[in-house]
Amino acid sequence: MADNTSAKQVGVRSTRQRSAISALLNNIDEFRSAQELHDELRKRGEGIGLTTVYRTLQSLADAGMVDVLRTDTGESVYRQCSSGHHHHLVCRHCGRTVEVEGPTVEAWAETIASEHGFTEVSHTLEIFGACRECVHSRADADEDEPASV
């Protein structure tokens, strides 16, 4: 858990499966789907079913112990992130993710909510694009292709 909060402190039951999933999340930087995490756990010899992975990820997300976002294709992906409110820049090609703060977004959300009589506001923001490395890789690949006649 990124902020060193134990599962017990946030009301999440500690199990062998949850420990294995949390340990895996501690060692990866990119957002991953439940299927990708399940595949990696199986490679590591963990006998955890896909349904258990989905259920565990959802309970960890509900407890605020992992971030979940929907990709631009609609798939849910998970990552253990730093504590505190933040947003993400996500490369749609390689999955590289950068945590960013957005004070302008925070102020805008509060203003819009207030204008419409809303309180207790929360929000998420993910920005999808192409990271520098993927743009360079694609440009290099385009240069290597023979020209059409």
Backbone torsions as a table, in degrees:
resi	resn	phi	psi	omega
1	MET	NA	126.3	-170.0
2	ALA	-57.7	-34.9	-177.5
3	ASP	-99.4	17.3	178.1
4	ASN	63.6	20.6	175.2
5	THR	-83.1	130.2	179.7
6	SER	-78.5	157.7	178.9
7	ALA	-58.5	-41.7	-178.5
8	LYS	-61.6	-37.5	-177.6
9	GLN	-65.4	-26.6	-179.8
10	VAL	-106.6	13.8	174.3
11	GLY	79.2	24.2	177.5
12	VAL	-106.5	124.9	-178.3
13	ARG	-66.1	133.8	179.7
14	SER	-86.9	123.0	177.7
15	THR	-132.3	168.0	177.3
16	ARG	-61.2	-42.3	-179.1
17	GLN	-64.4	-44.5	-179.9
18	ARG	-63.2	-39.0	178.2
19	SER	-63.7	-42.1	179.6
20	ALA	-65.4	-42.0	179.5
21	ILE	-67.3	-43.6	178.2
22	SER	-62.3	-41.1	178.7
23	ALA	-63.0	-41.2	178.0
24	LEU	-64.0	-45.8	179.4
25	LEU	-61.6	-32.6	177.5
26	ASN	-63.8	-24.0	-173.2
27	ASN	-104.8	7.4	177.7
28	ILE	-124.0	148.9	-178.2
29	ASP	-102.2	-25.8	-175.9
30	GLU	-91.3	158.4	170.5
31	PHE	-68.9	141.3	180.0
32	ARG	-134.8	148.4	176.7
33	SER	-76.2	163.2	176.8
34	ALA	-59.9	-38.8	179.4
35	GLN	-63.6	-43.5	178.5
36	GLU	-63.7	-41.8	178.2
37	LEU	-65.0	-42.6	177.8
38	HIS	-60.0	-45.4	179.1
39	ASP	-59.5	-43.0	179.9
40	GLU	-66.6	-40.3	177.5
41	LEU	-61.9	-41.9	178.4
42	ARG	-63.3	-41.0	177.0
43	LYS	-59.9	-32.2	-179.6
44	ARG	-84.9	3.4	177.2
45	GLY	85.9	11.5	179.5
46	GLU	-83.8	124.7	178.8
47	GLY	-88.5	69.5	-177.2
48	ILE	-117.1	129.1	-179.8
49	GLY	-74.9	155.7	-179.6
50	LEU	-61.6	-38.5	178.1
51	THR	-61.2	-40.2	177.9
52	THR	-65.0	-39.0	177.9
53	VAL	-61.7	-48.8	178.8
54	TYR	-58.8	-48.2	-177.9
55	ARG	-62.5	-42.2	-179.6
56	THR	-66.8	-44.5	178.5
57	LEU	-60.6	-40.9	179.3
58	GLN	-64.4	-42.1	179.9
59	SER	-68.1	-36.3	176.3
60	LEU	-66.7	-39.2	177.6
61	ALA	-66.6	-43.4	178.9
62	ASP	-60.9	-33.0	-179.8
63	ALA	-84.2	-1.6	179.7
64	GLY	76.7	19.0	-177.5
65	MET	-91.9	-18.1	173.6
66	VAL	-137.7	153.9	173.6
67	ASP	-92.5	143.7	174.2
68	VAL	-127.3	137.4	175.0
69	LEU	-139.7	160.2	176.3
70	ARG	-100.8	128.8	178.3
71	THR	-70.8	173.3	179.3
72	ASP	-68.5	-8.7	173.8
73	THR	-96.5	-1.8	177.0
74	GLY	95.0	-1.6	-179.1
75	GLU	-79.4	139.4	174.9
76	SER	-81.9	133.1	177.3
77	VAL	-130.8	154.8	-169.4
78	TYR	-129.2	150.7	177.5
79	ARG	-160.3	143.8	173.7
80	GLN	-85.4	117.6	-174.8
81	CYS	-112.6	174.9	177.4
82	SER	-69.4	162.2	179.2
83	SER	-77.0	163.4	179.4
84	GLY	90.4	159.3	-177.2
85	HIS	-72.8	133.2	177.9
86	HIS	-157.3	172.0	179.4
87	HIS	-122.8	175.6	-176.6
88	HIS	-131.9	140.1	164.1
89	LEU	-102.1	126.3	-175.1
90	VAL	-126.8	127.2	176.0
91	CYS	-77.9	123.8	-178.3
92	ARG	-76.4	-6.8	179.2
93	HIS	-96.4	-50.5	-175.2
94	CYS	-109.6	-10.9	179.1
95	GLY	86.5	-0.8	178.7
96	ARG	-54.4	136.2	-176.0
97	THR	-128.9	137.1	177.4
98	VAL	-123.4	128.2	175.0
99	GLU	-80.8	133.4	-179.9
100	VAL	-134.7	152.1	173.2
101	GLU	-98.1	154.0	-178.3
102	GLY	-141.5	74.1	-177.8
103	PRO	-59.0	-30.9	178.2
104	THR	-67.7	-39.9	177.6
105	VAL	-64.2	-42.3	-179.3
106	GLU	-60.9	-46.4	-179.4
107	ALA	-64.2	-42.8	179.3
108	TRP	-61.1	-45.7	-178.8
109	ALA	-61.0	-44.1	178.9
110	GLU	-64.1	-42.5	-179.4
111	THR	-63.7	-48.5	-179.5
112	ILE	-61.8	-43.5	179.7
113	ALA	-61.6	-46.6	-179.0
114	SER	-62.0	-42.3	179.4
115	GLU	-59.9	-27.3	-177.5
116	HIS	-107.5	11.2	175.3
117	GLY	77.0	21.9	178.9
118	PHE	-95.7	145.5	174.2
119	THR	-130.9	178.1	179.6
120	GLU	50.7	49.1	-173.4
121	VAL	-81.8	138.6	169.5
122	SER	-136.1	162.7	-179.6
123	HIS	-160.5	163.9	171.1
124	THR	-130.4	152.1	177.9
125	LEU	-146.1	122.1	173.9
126	GLU	-124.4	133.6	179.4
127	ILE	-113.3	121.9	-178.8
128	PHE	-104.0	139.7	178.2
129	GLY	-166.3	-158.1	178.1
130	ALA	-116.4	126.7	179.6
131	CYS	-73.3	163.2	-177.8
132	ARG	-55.0	-44.0	-177.6
133	GLU	-63.5	-42.0	179.3
134	CYS	-68.1	-38.6	177.5
135	VAL	-62.3	-44.3	178.8
136	HIS	-65.5	-41.4	179.1
137	SER	-61.8	-42.4	179.8
138	ARG	-68.5	-37.9	178.3
139	ALA	-66.1	-41.6	178.1
140	ASP	-62.7	-40.9	179.8
141	ALA	-65.2	-38.8	178.5
142	ASP	-65.0	-36.4	178.5
143	GLU	-68.3	-30.5	-178.5
144	ASP	-78.2	-18.3	-179.1
145	GLU	-75.4	139.6	177.8
146	PRO	-67.9	147.6	-179.2
147	ALA	-72.0	143.9	177.3
148	SER	-78.4	147.2	179.4
149	VAL	-107.7	NA	NA
